[in-house]
Amino acid sequence: MRNPFSLATKTALVTGANTGIGQAIALSMAQAGARVICAGRSDCDETLASISGGGGQGEYLRLELSDPTAAAATLATCGPLDILVNNAGVIRRGDAVEFSEADWDEVMDVNLKSVFFLSQAFARSAFARDTGGAIINIASMLSFQGGIRVASYTASKSGVAGITKLLANEWAARGINVNAIAPGYIATNNTATLQADPVRNRAIMERIPAGHWGTPADIGDSAVFLASGAAKYIHGAILNVDGGWLAR
Ligand code: NAP
């Protein structure tokens, strides 16, 4: 029977696949049948063990995203890819009036400049092989909202939403689906402090229509959808996976 959600025969590269949302995306894609290249600056042993434990195929690629040009050159040498997931991201907090250039540059390099140049390397390879593919960028609720004390993060994630649409406009007719996922509050290491703060945690949960935090697997399974044939007519979309947060 036809399975429009299968990723069998596909090769996916997921950045930041050692932990959190990236790890879950790698696992979900492997479960859907993809061979997954788990990319990041830290080893991905735990992710690879889960993939092989479930009978899937995975491998590690060392990728440091604070140098976007070098990262794009590395991606260009890693063999043909069908799916690119730009997941890795960092956040730096500080009042706008005191925000440092280092905290601006680091976040913009990892969260935005790398997303663009990895996507460019992916598209150049796809065009050279005359194949299509799928790019999924991990955006944020701060692709739509302002946030507070996270100037470079908000700028980077707003930029991710913008270039997702720009790249979709340029590449849709050439067979590359470019889309993004905007996660809501997802329980990862990144949000451990918020989860542990009883006042903030309660305020967050009261505002989420679903009434609870999301899990990394919620994002992983949504990424499988956007990478699959089921999403072949979806271009430039930003899929909110937020328990309804932005609907409030
Ligand atoms: P996380 O647990 O902190 O993971 C971040 C990932 O990015 C890690 O794999 C990290 O590697 C990698 N990374 C950071 N800097 C890097 C660099 N210079 N080079 C290579 N890799 C680098 O965060 P998460 O919650 O899973 O977040 C994943 C994505 O979802 C991010 O883009 C984040 O902005 C977005 N997001 C998360 C939430 C949420 O509620 N959790 C909400 C909205 C959006 P190391 O482990 O080696 O540092």
Boltz pocket constraint, residues with backbone or C-beta under 6 A from the ligand:
constraints:
  - pocket:
      binder: B
      contacts: [[A, 15], [A, 16], [A, 17], [A, 18], [A, 19], [A, 20], [A, 21], [A, 22], [A, 39], [A, 40], [A, 41], [A, 42], [A, 63], [A, 64], [A, 65], [A, 66], [A, 86], [A, 87], [A, 88], [A, 89], [A, 90], [A, 110], [A, 138], [A, 139], [A, 140], [A, 141], [A, 182], [A, 183], [A, 184], [A, 185], [A, 186], [A, 187], [A, 188], [A, 189], [A, 190], [A, 191]]
      max_distance: 6.0
